[in-house]
Structure formats: structure tokens, C-alpha cells
């Protein structure tokens, strides 16, 4: 099998990260791009020398496209992913994979029935710091895990939300949890294990949007450990931090940096180990998207060629989505929520009230 042909649907804010990662890989070729905005399509055609379309069905009909990268508003992810699967294309979908579990399950089912692969883009799992932390968890170096926290203190101002009418809406986007914090929530559950229950508050303090710009949640994991999630898009005047903290009876690790890419604390009782680990830091990425898109696309290429499965398949990608939905349900009901969340819990329907 030669180079894998990729097509990008949606040429907005995150799409250049996908395009640049694809063209940087020897085994990949960016064949086609699609967007309803003709100017965006022209820009991508010129910059990346890919065939442009204004209708994703036309892109899906291109026989040279083997993998479709879905970078549209979140509310369209499942619909387009299902169409891509039925067209015989492997699917890489940006987070969240869908806006509710019914759509997420339908996307997983469509890919399985079509015999194509599904990968959810949680690229921060490929950060060097995150991989080192995951290795320590798998080796049992923490002993019994006691608690962990995932914190995002960022700024997404009114100009950000004014870029497109879908931003901050319940039907197409969600707020700081669904759009930004879901990456860190994915990492927290990956390290700590399945979540048993959630209690949360959300608020819309400053941004002129339907969804939340602030949220806090406490979690109990199935093995008894506790967790805290804090998410905010209101930090003045710019992004402050994204941190992941994992604590156990014989270990403490704190990850920070602008994209959870830096080890801040590494303590396991081995003399000199922390200093050595901190001295081998990867350089900061240019933005909060980090360096992981190239690695996650390479992972998909290997899965396509080997007949294996992507590191973050639909079942893995669904986990963080369900936690976010549990947080929203708790905030709406004012009560703790025990997972699993029912499939028909729909944000657009539940939150269709005047806040």
C-alpha cells in the first residue's frame, strides 16, 4: 500500500493543523478539501494544492480519498462521519465526536458496518509528557490512585464567538467543557479510569453565548479515587494555564505548559529522577493545539495499513463525551449523576430555555 489519500471537510480554525500534519508525513497525501465558504476552499487549494469542493458528498465521491478528516462545527460531526463511512472512507473526527451519545453510537455503528476505521482526535494523548505519565500509570508507580484534577483557565472572548454563529450554541458547539476542556477531561479519565458519578455547576458569566463559560465538577471514579474538573473561557486577559494533576500513594505528577505538554512535577521517590525528567523537556508548541496532530494522523495511517485499530477509536473517544454530558446533566438537574448517561440525553433539547 502506497501513500494514503486524505480529504479534509471543514476549512476553519483547526483544519490547517490537519493539513500541515498530513503534508509533513511521507505516507500521506492531502488529496481534497471541502467547505461551504468558497474563499476558504480557494485558500486551501492554493496553499496545499488539493482539489477543492463546496459539497462534502462530492469529496466523498473522490476515489483517491481514503481517509476523511472532519473539522466542521461539532454538531455536524456525526452526520458527516456516517456519510463518510457509508461511502467507504475511514473517518478521523475532531472532538467531540458528536453532541450526544445517540449520535456517537450511530457513528460507531456506521463505521463498523461499513468496515472502516474511526479515530477521534484527542491529540494530546500523544504529547511526550502525557505519554511519560501514562507509562508511569501503567507501571503502577503511583500505587493506589487517590485523586486527580484537570484544569483549563483560558480566554475565549466575544470576538472569538463572533467568528461564526454556531459557536457557543447548544446544538452545534457547547461551551468551555465540550469545546475546550474535553481534551483535558479525556486525559484525566485515561489516567484515572472509568467515572462512576459526577456533581457539577456551570455558569455563563461573561460571554454572550447559549452555553457555559465557567464550570466546576467533582467526580468519583469507579475504583474510589476522586477528581476535580475546572473549566473557564473567561480568564483575563489571555490564556493562563492547562494542567493535569495525578496523585497516588507513591507518586505525584503535575503536567502544565500551554497544551499539557510540560512536566512540572515528577515525584516517585527515586533520587535524582525528577531533575533528570525535568531536564528533558520538549519545547513549547506554538499554540494550544500542541504537536500531536502529526502523531495521531500517523497512528491512523498505520492502522489503515496494518488492519489494526487507531489508538483513540470511537469507544475511546466516547468516554470523554459521556463525562461532559454527565456534567451538563448534573448542572441542569442540580443532582449527582451516575454514569452511564442515557443515550437520548440531548443538549439542544434540555437546554432550550432562557438562562
BASE-924494 format. One record per atom (N, C-alpha, C, O): residue in one letter; z, y negated, x. Coordinates in steps of 0.001 Angstrom, whole numbers, plus 500000, padded with zeros to 6 digits. Atoms other than C-alpha are relative to their C-alpha. Layout:
aZYX;...
//
This chain:
x500000501191500851;x500000500000500000;x500000498756500889;x500804498644501814;x500112501216499202;x498977496605501397;x500935498912499518;x502064499180499107;x499178501132500414;x500258493163500554;x500191500024498484;x499295500402497730;x499660500042501418;x501981492731497201;x499643498632499440;x500048497604499984;x500408501257500621;x500448490097494922;x501050499493499028;x501502500231498152;x498988500624500839;x502898487705493266;x499386498888499145;x498464498191499569;x500346501122500864;x502470485327490345;x501267499309499540;x502222499971499133;x498835500781500420;x504922482537489523;x499709499351498656;x498708498651498504;x500118500642501306;x505382481475485903;x501117498971499876;x502300499313499874;x499058501109500021;x507045478076485657;x500033499338501362;x500517499933502325;x500112500691498712;x506458475499488408;x500959498820500110;x500604497766500635;x499005501062499974;x509629473445488043;x500858500009501241;x500384500324502333;x499075500301498913;x512680472808490205;x500180501153500991;x500217500922502200;x499700498871499117;x513272476323491587;x498741500686500512;x498806501425501495;x501220499273499648;x509668477514491819;x499571499839501460;x499116500817502053;x500392500095498583;x508969476076495304;x500783500929500918;x500250501392501926;x499238499054499173;x511772478230496715;x499368501391499951;x499314502088500965;x500678498717500133;x509988481302495365;x498673499976500761;x498351500908501497;x501314500084499354;x506592480126496585;x500129500031501517;x499391500751502191;x499837500061498543;x507809479326500089;x500479501336500562;x500079501741501654;x499531498686499551;x509618482655500340;x498875501016500005;x498762501822500927;x501112499045500092;x506544484587499217;x499014499807501146;x498617500777501793;x501013500228498964;x504152482937501650;x500555500223501404;x499789500379502355;x499389499755498690;x506630483420504501;x500079501486500332;x500389501850501467;x499877498553499805;x506555487213504052;x498632500629500246;x497689500398499489;x501276499394499631;x503813489235505718;x499496500970498947;x498287501132498779;x500389498983500982;x503828491864502977;x499749499418498615;x499515500168497667;x500153500642501311;x503470489322500149;x498863498989500015;x498516498430501055;x501046501010500168;x500715487083498816;x500211499305498667;x500353499961497635;x499900500754501236;x501048484309496268;x498606499874499396;x497767499121499892;x501324499904500594;x498098485014494010;x499768498943498939;x498692498349498871;x500219500854501167;x498676482863490935;x501280499267499614;x502389499716499904;x498877500789500525;x500895480205489365;x499635499537498598;x498459499460498242;x500243500410501378;x501313479024485791;x501060498998499553;x502241499142499869;x499089500959500619;x502850476063483997;x499234499281498893;x498013499134498955;x500659500753501071;x502172474145480804;x499696498575500425;x498933497882499752;x500247501331499455;x502203470936482881;x498831500101500989;x498965500707502052;x501197499891499170;x498703470555484348;x500185499390501383;x499622499887502359;x499774500635498697;x499896468240487129;x500756500927500941;x500444501010502128;x499264499047499169;x502379470810488364;x499095501131500488;x499164501537501648;x500912498928499620;x499727473507488346;x499079499533501122;x498874500254502098;x500897500520498970;x497359471331490365;x500718499866501335;x500163500194502383;x499231500152498759;x500098470558492896;x500214501351500680;x500067501468501897;x499770498669499431;x500888474254493361;x498700500610500506;x498685501244501561;x501299499477499553;x497202475205493579;x499634499417501360;x499180500130502256;x500361500683498765;x496681472632496313;x500906500410501155;x500432500695502254;x499037499747498925;x499845473321498289;x500019501462500428;x500098501768501618;x499821498581499693;x499971477111498038;x498722500830499881;x498745502038500114;x501303499337500073;x496274477960497483;x500044501229499090;x499570502309499442;x499899498930500989;x496995480058494424;x499211499607498759;x499046498421498475;x500727500241501244;x494997480405491210;x500954499445498956;x502040499988498751;x499133500637500987;x496413478121488511;x499615500308498570;x498434500399498235;x500203499743501426;x496851478849484800;x500945499114499194;x502007498714499670;x499112500726500900;x498269476939481855;x500519500900498875;x501226500434497982;x499584499018500997;x498856480094479777;x500445501257500752;x499654501857501480;x499508498874499214;x501047482872481143;x499320501318499644;x499290502238500461;x500740498784500355;x499090485504479241;x498764500156500885;x498380501274501227;x501150499937499100;x496087484610481393;x500410500460501387;x499704501242502024;x499496499542498700;x498145485042484549;x500294501498499952;x499985502221500899;x499658498582500117;x499373488424483296;x498760500886499969;x498837502077500271;x501247499235500024;x495750489500482878;x499340500094501372;x498359500819501538;x500569499985498654;x495043488893486567;x500377501319500682;x501563501568500901;x499690498679499435;x494771492373488152;x500595499940501406;x501171500921501875;x499458500125498647;x495773491052491582;x501483499666500014;x502125499734501062;x498569500291500102;x499234490068490340;x500739501301499709;x500508501939498682;x499194498781500183;x501658492971490765;x501440499686499609;x502078500457498892;x498629500414500295;x504977491100490557;x499966498591499431;x499294497708499964;x499925501317500630;x505751488175488268;x501389499413500230;x502397500045499916;x498753500725499817;x508433485654489227;x500144498980498877;x499331498064498762;x499827500848501182;x509780483941486095;x500986498885500322;x502172499127500541;x499220501184499615;x511031480415486826;x499970498939498898;x500046497743499178;x500070500893501160;x510822478897483338;x501400499611499540;x502380500084500117;x498699500188500643;x513649477466481205;x500596501346499599;x499874502270499225;x499324498707500166;x516240480203480721;x499736500647498654;x499679501872498555;x500224499454501325;x515591480587477014;x498696500752499845;x498496501450498851;x501287499301500038;x512096481902477807;x499961501219500909;x498971501950500915;x500022498935498998;x513092484416480484;x499695501367499408;x498811502079499883;x500166498652500562;x513362487490478288;x498628500170499365;x497967501187499577;x501299499914500680;x510260486763476198;x498865500214500998;x498021501089500806;x501071499889499017;x508035486291479238;x500153501272500818;x499161501915501161;x499769498765499259;x509658489165481111;x499527501225499249;x498952502137499844;x500458498874500827;x508963491547478234;x498475500050499975;x497879501123500073;x501463500044499993;x505342490370478082;x499446500480501335;x498440501189501378;x500449499580498675;x505000490881481835;x500118501510500161;x499214502156500692;x499812498549499905;x506420494401481634;x498926500741499227;x498368501723499716;x501010499341500823;x504045495333478831;x498601499865500595;x497701500646500287;x501275500154499293;x501207494030480998;x499966500812501289;x498985500770502031;x499961499141498830;x502292496444483720;x500435499323501279;x500204499848502368;x499571500739498821;x503788493858486062;x501490500238500268;x502287500319499334;x498597500017499630;x507047494189487964;x500549498592499769;x499812497610499862;x499417501268500443;x509466491421486989;x501135499562500909;x502079500316501148;x498878500680499360;x511625489071489044;x500330498793499128;x499496497908498938;x499641501066500931;x513537486771486714;x501170499196500547;x502165499756501006;x498906500860499589;x515668483787487616;x501211500229499104;x501096500701497973;x498783499925500803;x519257483742486458;x500004498859498969;x499398497817499216;x499567498727500549;x520354484047483746;x498784500773499515;x497772500173499152;x501157499195500393;x518068486943482858;x499634499786498536;x498499500046498138;x500220500295501413;x518428485966479180;x501149499109499545;x502084498858500306;x498935500848500530;x520572483748476954;x501011500776499184;x502044500230498796;x499044499154500719;x522258486642475150;x499733501447500373;x498706501764500972;x500107498601499588;x522811490361475578;x498912500750499251;x498338501699499785;x501076499345500740;x520357491358472867;x498677499826500733;x497915500782500883;x501222500255499251;x517538489712474806;x500029500702501354;x499018501253501790;x499885499343498696;x518834491053478129;x499729501498499873;x499003502079500681;x500209498561500213;x518943494605476772;x498541500310499678;x497998501323500119;x501409499800500343;x515446494228475330;x499109499908501237;x498128500641501363;x500769500135498761;x514141493091478717;x500151501247500868;x499164501755501401;x499775498783499229;x515730496042480499;x499214501165499398;x498558501919500117;x500688498907500684;x514328498439477887;x498488499907500184;x497827500915500435;x501448500171499865;x510821496965478082;x499530500392501395;x498480501017501545;x500381499647498631;x510738497348481863;x500083501505500218;x499215502093500863;x499860498552499855;x511998500919481691;x498878500737499286;x498313501689499825;x501064499334500759;x509489501884479007;x498637499837500663;x497785500721500575;x501282500249499342;x506645500326480996;x499936500607501398;x498873500641502017;x499980499426498667;x507747501987484223;x499861498973501102;x499327499271502171;x500052501054498987;x508043498670486080;x501417499635500428;x502385499945499733;x498700500394499468;x510871497249488187;x500424498648499454;x499589497799499142;x499415501265500436;x513192494442487095;x501056499580501008;x501976500342501308;x499008500570499085;x515107492239489542;x500454498648499463;x499642497853498990;x499421501278500432;x517437489357488651;x500364499203501248;x500994499734502163;x499886500786498770;x517524486510491170;x501411499416500145;x501673498274499769;x498701500471499524;x521121486267492343;x499942500061501526;x500527500942502157;x500343499947498577;x520001485423495860;x501193499842500924;x501107500213502094;x498865500208499108;x523450484512497185;x500645501310500454;x501415501311501414;x499506498709499518;x524291488223497453;x499442500331501383;x499992501168502099;x500631499722498715;x522003488167500491;x500474499037501093;x500027499153502234;x499442500875498977;x523922485387502295;x500723500841501054;x501373501832500722;x499327499269498928;x525205486570505665;x501506500076499764;x502105501137499935;x498550500027500236;x528769485518504807;x500382500916498846;x501388501623498911;x499717499161501164;x528626487257501433;x499870501470500361;x500682502289499931;x500184498598499600;x527305490467502976;x501161500488500861;x501579501641500747;x498839499617499196;x530150490463505505;x501222500243499113;x501978501190499327;x498886499825500931;x532668490015502691;x499834501295499214;x500795502049499058;x500243498775500753;x531066492800500662;x500282501235500855;x500820502228500363;x499720498896499103;x531266495075503686;x501486500263500136;x501924501413500154;x498547499844499893;x534988494413504025;x500582500616498733;x501502501431498800;x499545499407501266;x535485495229500328;x499682501494499971;x500542502308499634;x500414498602500045;x533525498478500605;x500781500862500986;x500997502049500741;x499224499263499001;x535504499487503698;x501477500105499630;x502242500781500318;x498605499944500421;x538783498981501822;x500937499166500841;x502139499430500866;x499165500769499084;x540037496380504266;x501009499111499290;x502008498715499891;x499056500834500744;x541749494337501548;x501201500796499486;x502174500206499017;x498976499218500685;x543917497230500432;x499849499788498499;x498734499791497977;x500063500258501440;x544793496580496818;x499627498544499760;x500316497637500228;x500401501364500352;x542931493536495496;x500986499428498981;x501324500084497996;x499028500621500888;x545350491105493840;x499391498932499100;x499672498891497902;x500637501038500808;x543271488137492707;x498852499359500773;x498721499523501986;x501122500692499394;x540178486073493348;x499610498798499171;x500001498680498010;x500434501183500746;x538583482793492369;x498583499608500397;x498159499801501536;x501352500527499800;x535101481324492002;x499991498564499505;x500257498306498331;x499912501425500329;x534876477534492063;x498692499303500344;x498180499438501456;x501140500886499743;x531894475211491711;x500390498602499545;x500697498371498376;x499729501415500274;x532536471477491931;x498783499218500455;x498682498776501600;x501289500616499717;x529111469926491730;x499787498772499122;x500581498462498234;x500434501127500821;x527355466885490316;x498602500263499456;x497656500477500213;x501302500014500678;x524544467115487795;x500070498835499023;x500636498957497937;x499812501235500770;x524223463585486443;x499004499898498849;x498205500804498612;x500867500160501168;x522428462207483422;x498524500000500383;x497682500432499596;x501398499979499563;x519231461750485441;x499490501433500140;x498333501715499828;x500365498585499901;x519215465499486148;x499647500551498622;x498618501206498453;x500232499450501337;x519486466332482453;x498839499309499293;x498246499878498377;x501108500717500624;x516889463703481539;x498636500478500495;x497606500069499959;x501280499514499456;x514230465533483601;x499207500810498986;x497977500829499025;x500682499152500983;x513461467862480693;x500898500150498773;x502116500262498907;x499186499953501222;x514575468062477045;x500754501307499792;x501694501344498998;x499316498727500174;x515630471719477355;x501304500076500778;x502154500915500479;x498810499914499153;x518295471018479971;x501270499695499194;x501324498731498430;x498715500217500656;x521851471329478698;x500047500417498544;x501041500168497862;x500002499555501395;x520822472831475352;x500500501434499917;x500402502199500876;x499499498641500183;x522363475976473916;x498875501028499917;x499044502170500346;x501072499019500190;x519044477593473105;x499239500311501282;x498713501415501429;x500865499830498836;x517348477114476493;x500710499969501346;x500101500296502365;x499409500273498699;x519929476421479169;x501492500347500107;x501884501063501028;x498560499949499796;x523696476328478560;x500433498882500928;x499647497991501248;x499471501067499162;x525913474193480758;x500310500465501410;x499596501292501978;x499682499729498603;x527629474382484129;x500331501466500248;x500200501933501379;x499740498570499826;x528640478009483539;x498710500803500089;x498495501531501058;x501199499169500098;x525308479514482541;x498958499615501039;x498251500477501560;x501058500442499100;x523112477404484783;x500418500022501465;x499680500541502303;x499597500100498601;x525096476777487974;x501032501066500418;x500813501776501399;x498894499152499542;x528336478807488129;x499707501486499897;x500422502289500496;x500284498573500187;x526730482109487098;x499748500714501331;x500028501907501444;x500191499393498688;x525769482730490744;x501347500409500605;x501509501527501094;x498690499731499410;x529381482487491895;x500783501017499172;x501545501817499716;x499373499003500872;x530600484464488885;x499463501390500339;x500211502368500345;x500579498726499583;x528190487206489923;x500673500512501274;x500977501701501377;x499360499583498755;x529733487258493400;x501443500432499767;x501900501418500345;x498608499661500272;x533282487294492049;x500115501402499410;x500938502199499860;x499906498672500616;x532670490329489837;x499483501082500937;x499941502222500869;x500512499026499031;x530693492048492620;x501084500423500972;x501143501579501392;x498909499693499081;x533733491822494869;x501192500635499276;x501801501569499796;x498757499622500672;x536499492342492296;x499852501165499034;x500841501815498695;x500212498900500928;x534922494878489956;x499895499555498561;x499907498355498287;x500222500323501408;x534491495051486173;x501130499155499406;x502300499321499748;x499036500867500686;x536201492431483994;x500448500663498707;x499632501191497952;x499438499437501228;x538500493624481231;x500107498955498898;x499721499213497758;x499805501020501029;x539339490349479441;x499938498606500614;x500100498426501820;x500210501391499592;x538826486580479586;x500690499074499008;x500686499331497804;x499556501102500859;x540554483470478243;x499512498712500635;x499636498535501847;x500674501155499413;x538836480118478658;x500059498756499129;x500255498816497915;x500243501283500648;x538473476465477813;x498717499409500581;x498447499553501773;x501151500772499529;x535262474448478032;x500051498609499374;x500720498390498364;x500023501372500523;x534570470754477501;x498698499331500417;x498063499711501400;x501133500859499639;x531761468221477503;x500554498584500111;x500645497856499122;x499308501256499772;x533374465176479057;x499058498821500242;x499232497758499645;x500771501140499509;x530678463036480649;x498509500075499741;x497873499039499546;x501451499901500105;x527163464390480275;x499555500007498543;x500242500535497669;x500542500101501357;x525034463710477224;x499181501251499684;x497957501195499562;x500644498710500218;x524265467373476563;x500740500775498918;x501880500455498583;x499356499143500991;x524988470033473943;x501075500877500628;x502143501073500048;x499145498996499370;x526634472439476383;x501099499341500828;x501251498119500828;x498821500473499273;x529675472142478644;x499652499424501370;x498703499862502020;x500103500472498627;x530012470100481813;x501270500324500803;x501326500061502004;x498777499543499346;x533523471452482608;x500445501309499362;x500278501506498158;x499484498748500553;x535051474905482223;x501036500598500940;x500923500497502162;x499030499214499234;x538063476910483336;x500227501308499255;x500214501339498024;x499776498698500619;x538721480596482719;x500921500825500878;x500899500716502104;x499196499012499281;x541257483237483668;x499522501380499584;x499169501600498425;x500536498672500233;x540232486873483967;x501015501062500418;x501800500873501347;x499321498796499529;x541882490247484147;x498926501054500262;x498114501372499392;x500944498958499642;x539883492876485991;x500567501361499602;x501776501519499435;x499580498702500519;x539990496499484926;x501031500699500876;x501843501477500375;x499019499352499126;x541980497580487970;x501302499202500097;x502184499553500880;x498756500745500076;x544654494963487198;x500035498678500724;x500925497869500462;x500029501274499292;x543724492110489539;x499664498857499043;x499122499078497960;x500238501184500804;x543477488568488191;x498917499140500643;x498636499262501835;x501041500874499486;x540750485961488538;x500019498642499338;x500525498485498227;x500125501366500515;x540087482254488055;x498577499530500241;x498024499721501324;x501299500641499878;x536777480528487405;x500156498524499645;x500727498184498609;x500032501439500284;x536399476758487617;x498573499521500224;x497985499776501275;x501372500498499892;x533048475091486965;x499943498569499520;x500530498227498492;x500143501399500396;x532142471421486830;x498687499443500520;x498282499717501650;x501195500755499612;x528977469324486899;x500289498501500063;x499365497689500100;x499600501396500162;x530940466068486811;x500641499402501246;x501219498318501173;x499317500469498801;x532177465676490392;x499320498738500535;x498104498708500724;x500522501294499546;x531756462109491615;x500082499898501523;x501093500294502103;x501301500399500539;x529503461090493258;x498921501067500215;x497838500990499635;x500980498953499683;x527756464211494639;x500716501355500063;x501932501430499885;x499402498671499864;x528307467959495091;x501143499990501012;x501038499378502075;x498851499919499108;x531682468710496658;x500086501359500683;x500108501432501912;x499808498690499384;x532011472480497157;x499653501121499035;x499637500947497816;x500076498733500712;x531311476023496069;x500785500998500836;x500443501232501995;x499167499097499233;x533977478516497105;x500212501317499261;x500214501375498031;x499654498679500509;x534712482199496644;x501187500485500813;x501112500565502039;x498771499594499340;x538233483417497437;x500390501393499547;x500485501655498348;x499617498626500321;x539232487079497613;x501296500322500751;x501390500116501961;x498684499742499428;x542847488171498195;x500445501428499703;x500250501935498598;x499468498656500172;x544418491578498719;x501249500191500829;x501692499270501515;x498734499756499307;x547499493194500181;x499858499974501514;x500839499733502219;x500196500003498546;x545952493410503667;x498814499143500426;x498275499341501515;x501139500825499632;x543208490779503623;x499888498729499196;x500264498683498025;x500272501277500643;x542299487187502817;x498676499470500530;x498497499335501741;x501274500589499595;x538769485766502845;x499669498845499076;x499805498949497857;x500464501167500747;x537538482343501764;x498597499661500474;x498377499417501660;x501360500435499705;x533838481554501615;x499779498614499419;x500230498313498314;x500308501343500463;x532610477983501325;x498598499611500404;x497664500406500293;x501331500498499692;x529732475870502507;x499304499521498745;x499851499637497648;x500661500584501161;x527185474275500237;x499384501052499089;x499000500749497960;x500594498946500830;x525878477626498984;x500740501324500213;x500112502380500281;x499165498824499709;x528765480074499592;x499433500740501211;x499314501965501216;x500666499440498826;x527188480600502993;x500876499995501245;x500453500470502299;x499172500192498819;x530104479872505312;x501348500696499830;x501989500566498787;x498668499398500006;x533209481902506150;x500999498953500475;x500931498489501613;x498973500984499664;x536154479507506089;x501267500682500530;x501904500190501462;x498797499247499619;x538976482071506397;x499650501485500015;x498987501986499107;x500259498562499874;x538827485705507598;x501228500630500658;x501363500618501882;x498723499522499469;x542212487356507972;x500268501438499557;x500468501716498374;x499711498589500246;x542768491116508271;x501001500571501003;x501156501790501091;x498962499532499090;x545478491309510927;x499519500447501355;x500326500828502202;x500538499617498696;x543150492103513813;x499997498780500918;x499362497774500603;x499874501140499093;x543965489819516751;x498628499575500534;x497864500395501043;x501247500561499499;x541062487570517662;x498803500185499093;x497744499615499351;x501157499721500859;x538853488830514823;x499527498754499264;x498327498489499203;x500401501167500777;x538922485641512746;x499223499010500856;x498186498502500430;x500688500948499123;x537948483425515678;x498590500473500326;x497652499677500364;x501318499460499676;x535075485744516562;x499055499893498813;x497883499551498972;x500833500082501197;x533811485849512984;x499587498555499726;x498425498289499421;x500304501406500280;x534037482071512538;x499024499422501015;x498298498478500707;x500903500496498963;x532134481542515769;x498559500423499778;x497645499861500382;x501353499491500236;x529129483472514440;x499470499513498658;x498923500303497888;x500395500532501299;x528354481190511514;x498506499742499931;x497902499242500880;x501384500370500279;x524888480911510026;x499948498507499723;x500881497953499143;x500126501428500255;x523628477332509901;x499932499720498504;x499535500577497715;x500046500379501407;x523909475456506620;x498559499959499506;x497668499522500234;x501337500130500593;x520893475738504299;x499732498544499636;x500665497742499611;x500315501392500326;x519073472533503331;x500459499566498622;x500517498368498344;x499561500345501349;x520303472713499721;x500821501144499422;x501047502155500088;x499094499018500614;x522476474674497279;x499324501330499687;x500008502291499333;x500689498745500285;x519787477340496801;x500140501007501137;x499892502197500941;x499754499092498893;x520566478793500231;x498735500601500579;x497629500117500342;x501098499333499298;x518391481128502278;x499574501308499343;x498675501983499845;x500119498640500501;x518475484166500007;x498722500362499274;x498477501549499059;x501195499650500774;x515170483917498115;x499034500882500800;x498433501806500251;x500889499174499174;x513172485343501010;x500503501435500058;x499714502376499981;x499434498658499896;x515553488291501307;x499901500768498692;x499616501966498695;x500037499281501274;x515650489099497610;x498560500367499622;x498331501394498982;x501406499657500248;x511843488982497374;x499572501141500917;x498824502025500500;x500281498879499095;x511606491229500444;x500594501292499455;x499979502353499562;x499371498831500617;x514025493605498697;x499127500546498871;x498992501760498723;x500880499566501080;x511681493694495694;x498746500669500560;x498293501680500024;x501187499404499381;x508686494411497929;x500299501428500453;x499505502340500219;x499636498669499531;x510481497353499489;x500198500965498842;x499830502136498939;x499817499143501168;x511443498691496067;x498660500417499403;x498474501572499021;x501337499692500529;x507832498465494864;x499313501036500879;x498704501977500371;x500703499110499088;x506536500224497954;x500646501376500115;x499956502375500314;x499284498739499800;x509216502911498144;x500228500774498714;x500550501962498741;x499690499360501265;x509581503635494449;x501486499998499693;x501939500702498791;x498569500119500243;x513259502724494648;x500290498951498946;x499441498654498105;x499664501046500954;x515090500065492684;x500516498778500750;x501051498913501851;x499517501212499346;x515937496444493513;x501527500004500116;x502217500667499343;x498551500085499798;x519420495621494797;x500701499434498766;x501801499865498422;x499398500613501192;x520086493477491706;x499040500249498844;x498212499404498507;x500878499638501113;x518379495265488841;x500525499398498698;x501464498603498716;x499602500581501275;x518709494453485155;x501442500280499631;x502111499432499041;x498616499648500334;x522019496273484797;x500982499175500833;x502030498761500337;x499161500840499156;x523492494371487744;x499948498546499541;x500981497881499457;x500155501386500427;x522084491037486562;x500676499705498686;x501074498570498425;x499382500143501320;x523512491623483091;x501505499737500087;x502084499153499172;x498536500077499893;x527112491708484372;x500504498561499980;x501418498238499221;x499563501391499968;x527473488020485200;x499702499303498674;x500495498487498204;x500343500566501309;x525685487080481964;x501072500331498973;x501491499459498211;x499001499604500987;x528202489054479921;x501322499271500210;x501996498926499240;x498764500740499730;x531139487347481652;x499883498568499499;x500813498050498881;x500200501363500500;x529697483912480909;x500064499971498479;x500687499077497906;x499958499949501460;x529177484887477274;x501423500233499496;x501811499676498469;x498602499788500377;x532774486142477095;x500804498701500121;x501663498415499287;x499335501296499828;x533958482771478427;x499654499075498842;x500535498436498266;x500415500845501121;x531918480930475807;x500661500455498698;x501107499629497902;x499400499500501239;x533238483180473058;x501480499667499941;x501986499291498884;x498579500345499969;x536835482635474141;x500212498517499730;x501104498141498969;x499872501442500222;x536354478866474274;x499739499639498546;x500382498742498002;x500341500279501402;x534819478915470793;x501101500484499053;x501453499786498102;x499013499427500916;x537447481155469186;x501430499564500307;x502306499645499447;x498642500341499596;x540470479912471137;x500862501214500273;x502088501108500293;x499268498755499803;x541447483523471816;x499481500740501231;x498357500507501674;x500509499139498933;x541242486015474663;x498874500893499464;x498862501261498290;x501124499143500361;x538065488099474634;x500006501219500900;x500017501097502125;x500079498745499255;x537983491739475674;x498542500432500086;x497834500469499080;x501362499513499829;x534725492982477137;x499921501464499591;x500933502157499697;x501301500656500027;x532202494309476239;x499857498979498854;x500513499075497817;x500369500967501029;x530810491349474298;x498925500624499117;x498014501289499610;x500983499410500909;x528864492346471215;x498603499439500272;x498447498283500667;x501380500345499671;x525094492271471601;x499502498793499234;x498700498024499764;x500569501062500833;x524476489809468769;x500728498660500126;x500472497754499333;x499372501304499776;x526741487014470105;x498948499064500577;x498483499262501699;x501125500863499668;x524189484193470245;x500471498554500127;x500978497973499168;x499519501359499745;x524972480818471806;x499382498978499066;x500077498119498523;x500701500994500812;x522345478899469876;x500514499990498563;x500527498944497915;x499472499919501363;x523807480125466581;x501472499597499948;x501878498847499061;x498560500249500035;x527513479963467433;x500327498548500233;x501221497996499591;x499681501371499635;x527429476503468963;x499134498972499290;x499010497845499770;x500831500951500743;x525145474872466407;x500859499139499080;x500626499051497874;x499144500900500756;x527866472477465344;x500147498707500799;x499867498686501997;x499863501291499356;x528576468842466149;x501313499957500758;x502386499939500156;x498782500015499179;x531020468768469050;x500630498621499985;x501665498409500618;
//
